[in-house]
Amino acid sequence: MCGWAGQPRTIRIGKAGNWFCYPEHIATEMAWVFRELGNPDRLAHLDGTSFAKHLAHIVAEINAVHPFREGNGRTQLTFLAMLAEHAGLTFNDDILERIASFKP
């Protein structure tokens, strides 16, 4: 296992010519994301559409920060599943995979 596994990223990385959040700003940006998320208990009061819209925004922001060198997508998917379960909603990652791989 790598010494940096599970630790916030300390190097600058990007993908397809786009940089993710610089490592010196990860803590500040993640604190902002969690403020945007709000109290997870209130998610149970949202209908499925409102939940999906709110969490799509949150996951997009987490992805832009990209706090880890590896495993960001898997971590985001697990986080999303946990929040859905906490809100009492059904979560089916197979549907997300089909949507993500859709090519018009």
C-alpha positions in Angstrom: 0.0 0.0 0.0 1.1 3.5 -0.7 2.0 5.8 2.1 -0.4 8.4 0.8 -3.4 6.1 0.5 -6.4 7.5 2.4 -4.6 10.9 3.0 -5.6 14.2 1.4 -3.6 14.9 -1.8 -0.4 16.9 -1.4 0.5 17.2 -5.1 -1.2 19.0 -8.0 -3.0 16.8 -10.4 -5.4 17.2 -13.4 -7.2 15.3 -16.0 -7.7 16.0 -19.7 -5.9 19.4 -19.4 -8.0 20.5 -16.4 -6.5 21.0 -12.9 -8.3 19.8 -9.8 -8.2 22.0 -6.7 -4.7 22.8 -5.6 -3.7 20.8 -2.5 -3.2 23.8 -0.4 -6.9 24.6 -0.8 -8.4 21.1 -0.3 -9.3 21.5 3.4 -11.0 24.9 2.8 -12.9 23.7 -0.2 -14.1 20.5 1.4 -15.3 22.5 4.5 -17.3 24.7 2.0 -18.7 21.5 0.3 -19.9 20.1 3.7 -21.5 23.4 4.6 -23.3 23.3 1.3 -24.4 19.7 2.1 -25.9 20.8 5.3 -27.2 18.6 8.0 -27.5 15.1 6.5 -30.6 14.5 8.7 -32.5 17.0 6.6 -32.0 14.9 3.4 -34.6 12.5 4.7 -37.2 15.3 4.2 -36.4 15.8 0.5 -38.3 14.0 -2.3 -36.2 11.9 -4.6 -35.8 14.6 -7.3 -34.7 17.3 -4.8 -32.3 14.8 -3.2 -30.8 13.9 -6.6 -30.4 17.6 -7.6 -28.8 18.5 -4.2 -26.4 15.6 -4.2 -25.5 16.0 -7.9 -24.3 19.4 -6.9 -22.4 18.1 -3.9 -20.7 15.2 -5.7 -19.7 17.6 -8.6 -18.1 19.9 -6.1 -16.3 17.0 -4.4 -15.1 15.8 -7.7 -13.7 19.2 -8.6 -11.8 19.3 -5.4 -10.6 15.7 -6.0 -9.1 15.4 -2.5 -7.3 12.1 -3.1 -4.7 10.9 -5.6 -6.6 7.8 -6.2 -10.1 6.5 -5.4 -12.1 9.7 -5.7 -14.9 8.2 -7.8 -15.2 5.1 -5.6 -15.3 7.4 -2.5 -17.9 9.7 -4.0 -20.1 6.7 -4.9 -19.8 5.2 -1.4 -20.6 8.6 0.1 -23.6 9.1 -2.1 -24.9 5.6 -1.2 -24.5 6.3 2.5 -26.3 9.6 2.3 -29.2 7.9 0.3 -29.5 5.2 2.8 -29.4 7.7 5.7 -32.3 9.6 3.9 -34.2 6.4 3.6 -33.9 6.3 -0.2 -33.1 3.4 -2.5 -29.7 3.6 -4.2 -28.8 1.7 -7.3 -25.3 2.3 -8.6 -26.1 0.1 -11.7 -28.3 2.9 -13.0 -25.6 5.5 -12.4 -23.1 3.3 -14.4 -25.5 3.0 -17.3 -26.1 6.8 -17.3 -22.4 7.5 -17.1 -21.6 5.2 -20.0 -24.4 6.5 -22.2 -23.3 7.7 -25.6 -25.9 9.5 -27.7 
